[in-house]
Amino acid sequence: MKSKKWLIAAGVFGMVLTGSAGVYAGTQLETIKAYLNHGLAIEVNGQKFTPTGDQGKKLAPITYQGSTYLPVRSIADALKTEVKYDSQNNKVSIGSSSSSGGSTSTGNSGSQPSTGTNTQAAGVKSKYLPADFPLPKDAKATSLIENIMDGDKKVVLTYTTKETLLTVGTSYKDYYQTKNLSQNTQDIQADGFSIVGREDGKYAVTITGSVSATNKDLNEITVVWGEE
């Protein structure tokens, strides 16, 4: 996409989404300085093992303050141990005895069949996005963080789809044209899109789309949505 348009979109994003910045603050995420440890060899049951993620991409261990951290799903799969991610309670459960009712983590698991076009689709289970929020039929969440801050619902969703970026971007453009937005900026190109909007006193949203960095056959869409 043209860099000038992206700069404009980024500037508007900073002004419009002030009310949604708390999406990140409420997740208890903390910025740290860590290192990818590419030199660490791993063995599982005496056999050399290389952790991998979606599409077989190699995952490196992370070293932080003298401790080394391994990708839990990849290791659990090697040990044939069940791992579940409960997005509603923001909890990871390890082991078949887990009573967690959450959906299986999409981090390194196979694709789930998608049966819908909205937030009730099998590939995306969001509690807080509007029920009519459009999603491609094959949408598969790779990250979903939801929280409530001071009574306001906050969502950060990243999903993948095989739909073209023009198709997905246009669907969101059409969707928000029906809403009473006080601010609305859209930049839709074949290689990416950015949509920023705000309805005063109700919510702010930004949606960006680009080709997946790990799989060129997929497009990656990130949605940041928050009530005000």
C-alpha positions as CSV (number, residue, x, y, z in Angstrom):
1,M,0.0,0.0,0.0
2,K,1.1,3.6,-0.5
3,S,3.2,4.7,2.5
4,K,1.5,8.1,2.6
5,K,-2.0,6.5,3.1
6,W,-0.7,4.2,5.8
7,L,0.8,7.2,7.6
8,I,-2.5,9.0,7.5
9,A,-4.3,6.0,8.8
10,A,-1.8,5.5,11.6
11,G,-2.2,9.2,12.6
12,V,-6.0,8.9,12.7
13,F,-5.7,5.7,14.6
14,G,-3.7,7.4,17.4
15,M,-6.4,10.1,17.8
16,V,-9.5,7.9,17.5
17,L,-8.5,4.9,19.6
18,T,-7.5,6.7,22.8
19,G,-10.6,5.2,24.4
20,S,-9.5,1.7,23.3
21,A,-5.9,1.9,24.5
22,G,-7.1,0.3,27.7
23,V,-7.7,-3.0,25.8
24,Y,-4.0,-3.8,26.3
25,A,-3.7,-2.3,29.7
26,G,-6.4,-4.5,31.1
27,T,-4.9,-7.8,29.9
28,Q,-2.0,-7.7,32.5
29,L,0.5,-7.9,29.7
30,E,3.9,-6.5,30.5
31,T,6.6,-5.4,28.1
32,I,10.0,-7.2,28.7
33,K,13.3,-7.6,27.1
34,A,14.0,-11.2,26.3
35,Y,16.1,-13.2,23.8
36,L,15.3,-15.9,21.2
37,N,17.6,-18.8,22.1
38,H,18.4,-20.3,18.7
39,G,21.4,-22.3,20.1
40,L,19.4,-24.4,22.7
41,A,19.1,-28.1,21.7
42,I,15.9,-29.8,22.9
43,E,15.3,-33.5,23.4
44,V,12.0,-35.2,24.2
45,N,12.2,-38.8,25.5
46,G,15.8,-39.0,24.3
47,Q,15.0,-37.8,20.8
48,K,16.0,-34.5,19.2
49,F,13.0,-32.2,19.0
50,T,12.4,-28.9,17.2
51,P,9.3,-27.0,18.4
52,T,7.1,-25.8,15.5
53,G,4.0,-23.6,15.2
54,D,1.4,-23.1,12.5
55,Q,2.4,-24.3,9.0
56,G,5.5,-25.9,10.5
57,K,7.4,-22.7,11.3
58,K,10.3,-23.3,13.7
59,L,9.8,-21.8,17.1
60,A,12.9,-20.8,19.2
61,P,13.0,-21.0,23.0
62,I,12.9,-17.7,24.9
63,T,15.5,-16.8,27.5
64,Y,14.6,-14.2,30.1
65,Q,16.4,-13.3,33.4
66,G,18.2,-16.6,33.5
67,S,15.2,-18.8,32.8
68,T,14.3,-20.5,29.5
69,Y,10.7,-20.7,28.2
70,L,9.5,-23.3,25.7
71,P,6.3,-23.1,23.6
72,V,3.8,-25.1,25.7
73,R,1.6,-26.5,22.9
74,S,4.4,-27.7,20.8
75,I,6.0,-29.5,23.8
76,A,2.7,-30.8,25.0
77,D,2.0,-32.3,21.5
78,A,5.4,-34.0,21.6
79,L,4.5,-35.5,25.0
80,K,1.0,-36.3,23.9
81,T,-0.4,-34.1,26.6
82,E,-3.7,-32.2,26.1
83,V,-3.6,-28.4,26.2
84,K,-6.7,-26.2,26.3
85,Y,-7.1,-22.5,26.2
86,D,-10.1,-20.9,27.9
87,S,-10.4,-17.5,26.2
88,Q,-13.3,-16.5,28.4
89,N,-11.2,-16.8,31.6
90,N,-7.8,-16.2,29.9
91,K,-6.5,-19.5,31.2
92,V,-4.3,-22.3,29.8
93,S,-5.0,-25.9,31.1
94,I,-2.5,-28.7,30.6
95,G,-3.4,-32.4,31.0
96,S,-6.4,-34.5,30.2
97,S,-7.7,-34.2,33.7
98,S,-8.4,-30.5,33.1
99,S,-12.0,-29.5,33.7
100,S,-11.7,-26.4,31.7
101,G,-14.6,-25.7,29.4
102,G,-12.6,-23.5,27.1
103,S,-12.0,-24.1,23.4
104,T,-8.8,-25.8,22.3
105,S,-6.0,-23.3,21.7
106,T,-5.6,-22.3,18.1
107,G,-2.0,-21.5,18.5
108,N,-0.6,-24.8,17.0
109,S,-3.7,-26.9,16.5
110,G,-5.4,-27.9,13.3
111,S,-8.1,-25.8,11.7
112,Q,-11.6,-25.9,13.1
113,P,-14.5,-26.1,10.7
114,S,-16.2,-22.7,10.3
115,T,-19.9,-22.7,10.1
116,G,-20.9,-19.0,10.4
117,T,-20.3,-15.5,9.1
118,N,-20.4,-13.7,12.4
119,T,-18.9,-13.9,15.9
120,Q,-20.6,-17.2,16.5
121,A,-18.5,-18.9,13.8
122,A,-16.6,-22.0,15.0
123,G,-13.2,-20.4,14.3
124,V,-13.9,-17.3,16.4
125,K,-15.6,-17.3,19.8
126,S,-15.9,-13.7,21.0
127,K,-18.1,-12.7,23.9
128,Y,-18.0,-9.0,23.4
129,L,-17.8,-8.1,19.7
130,P,-21.3,-7.1,18.3
131,A,-23.3,-10.0,17.2
132,D,-23.6,-8.7,13.7
133,F,-19.8,-8.0,13.4
134,P,-18.8,-9.6,10.0
135,L,-16.3,-12.4,9.8
136,P,-15.3,-14.6,6.8
137,K,-16.7,-18.1,6.9
138,D,-13.3,-19.6,7.3
139,A,-12.1,-17.1,9.9
140,K,-9.8,-18.8,12.5
141,A,-8.7,-16.9,15.6
142,T,-4.9,-17.0,16.3
143,S,-5.2,-14.6,19.2
144,L,-8.2,-13.4,21.2
145,I,-7.9,-11.2,24.3
146,E,-11.1,-9.9,25.9
147,N,-11.6,-8.0,29.1
148,I,-13.8,-5.5,30.9
149,M,-12.3,-2.3,32.2
150,D,-14.4,0.1,34.3
151,G,-17.5,-1.6,32.9
152,D,-16.4,-1.2,29.3
153,K,-15.8,-4.3,27.1
154,K,-12.5,-4.5,25.3
155,V,-11.4,-6.9,22.5
156,V,-8.2,-7.6,20.6
157,L,-8.7,-10.3,18.0
158,T,-6.3,-11.5,15.3
159,Y,-7.6,-14.1,12.8
160,T,-6.6,-15.6,9.5
161,T,-8.7,-16.1,6.3
162,K,-8.2,-17.1,2.7
163,E,-10.6,-14.4,1.6
164,T,-8.9,-11.6,-0.3
165,L,-8.0,-8.4,1.5
166,L,-10.2,-6.4,-0.8
167,T,-13.2,-8.6,0.0
168,V,-12.6,-8.5,3.8
169,G,-11.8,-4.8,3.8
170,T,-14.9,-4.0,1.7
171,S,-17.1,-6.0,4.0
172,Y,-16.0,-3.9,7.0
173,K,-16.3,-0.7,4.9
174,D,-19.9,-1.6,4.1
175,Y,-20.7,-2.6,7.7
176,Y,-19.5,0.7,9.2
177,Q,-21.3,2.8,6.6
178,T,-24.5,1.7,8.2
179,K,-23.3,2.9,11.7
180,N,-23.5,6.4,13.1
181,L,-19.8,7.0,13.2
182,S,-18.5,10.5,14.1
183,Q,-15.0,9.5,12.8
184,N,-14.4,7.1,10.0
185,T,-11.2,6.6,8.0
186,Q,-10.8,3.8,5.4
187,D,-7.9,2.8,3.2
188,I,-8.6,-0.4,1.2
189,Q,-6.0,-1.8,-1.2
190,A,-5.4,-5.2,-2.8
191,D,-2.3,-5.8,-0.5
192,G,-3.8,-4.5,2.7
193,F,-6.4,-2.3,4.4
194,S,-6.9,-0.1,7.4
195,I,-10.3,1.0,8.8
196,V,-10.6,3.3,11.8
197,G,-13.9,4.4,13.3
198,R,-15.5,5.8,16.4
199,E,-19.1,6.4,17.6
200,D,-18.9,9.1,20.3
201,G,-19.6,7.7,23.8
202,K,-20.1,4.2,22.5
203,Y,-17.1,2.5,21.0
204,A,-13.9,2.9,19.0
205,V,-12.5,0.4,16.5
206,T,-9.6,-0.2,14.2
207,I,-9.2,-3.1,11.8
208,T,-6.1,-3.8,9.7
209,G,-5.4,-6.5,7.2
210,S,-2.3,-7.8,5.5
211,V,-0.8,-11.0,4.0
212,S,0.3,-13.4,6.8
213,A,4.0,-13.3,7.5
214,T,4.1,-17.0,8.1
215,N,1.8,-18.3,5.3
216,K,1.4,-16.3,2.1
217,D,-1.8,-18.3,1.3
218,L,-3.5,-16.7,4.2
219,N,-4.4,-13.1,5.1
220,E,-4.2,-11.8,8.7
221,I,-6.7,-9.5,10.2
222,T,-6.4,-7.7,13.5
223,V,-9.4,-6.1,15.2
224,V,-9.1,-3.7,18.2
225,W,-12.6,-2.8,19.5
226,G,-13.5,-1.2,22.8
227,E,-16.5,0.5,24.4
228,E,-16.2,4.0,25.7
